Amino acid sequence: LAQEVPRSGASSWNPMVPQSNAFSALLLLLSCSPARASVLVHTNQSLADCLNAGVSNVILPGDGLFEEARHVVNRRSDIDSRPVAIVRAETVDEVKTAVACAAGSDVQVCARAGGHGFDGDAGCTDGLMVDVRGLRSFAVDEGTNQTTFGAGHTLGQLYHKLDGHGLLVD
């Protein structure tokens, strides 16, 4: 589990080596067992306390924003996720904190980016929805065209930003 995770909230993309550091960090953290998580909690209330201590935007059932925030873009009638909490992460550190809190509570984590998942994978009933749409950093090294971007972009947003630099995904 010794892997350096960038703190910038950005992902690096190289057409020869497809990868996303923010997504890799999320996968790495999802693989943590509760015994290895840095935060240990035992109940949903403790999960809420843990999240509120380390994440700036936590939405819980009963909050005014919860009903709308829990829905994915696909509004099929058979997709009705009811997460125990929603985190709107603004940094990779907030994603790490949310995943550690969920691991310590033995709560499933689902990642939400564009929210377009056809089968509703971005919304997990009885789990923690980590919304990474706030991770939208973007940078291009003009010398190498190496592009670094946050995991919260939809493909359309990413293509639009790449086009502004005369780049495209090949």
Secondary structure, 3 states (H helix, E strand, C coil): CCCCCCCCCCEEEECCECCCHHHHHHHHHHCCCCCCCCCCCCCHHHHHHHHHHHCCCEECCCCCCHHHHCCCCCCCCCCCCCCCEEEECCCHHHHHHHHHHHHHCCCCEEEECCCCCCCCCCCCCCCEEEECCCCCCEEECCCCCCEEECCCCCHHHHHHHHHCCCCCCC
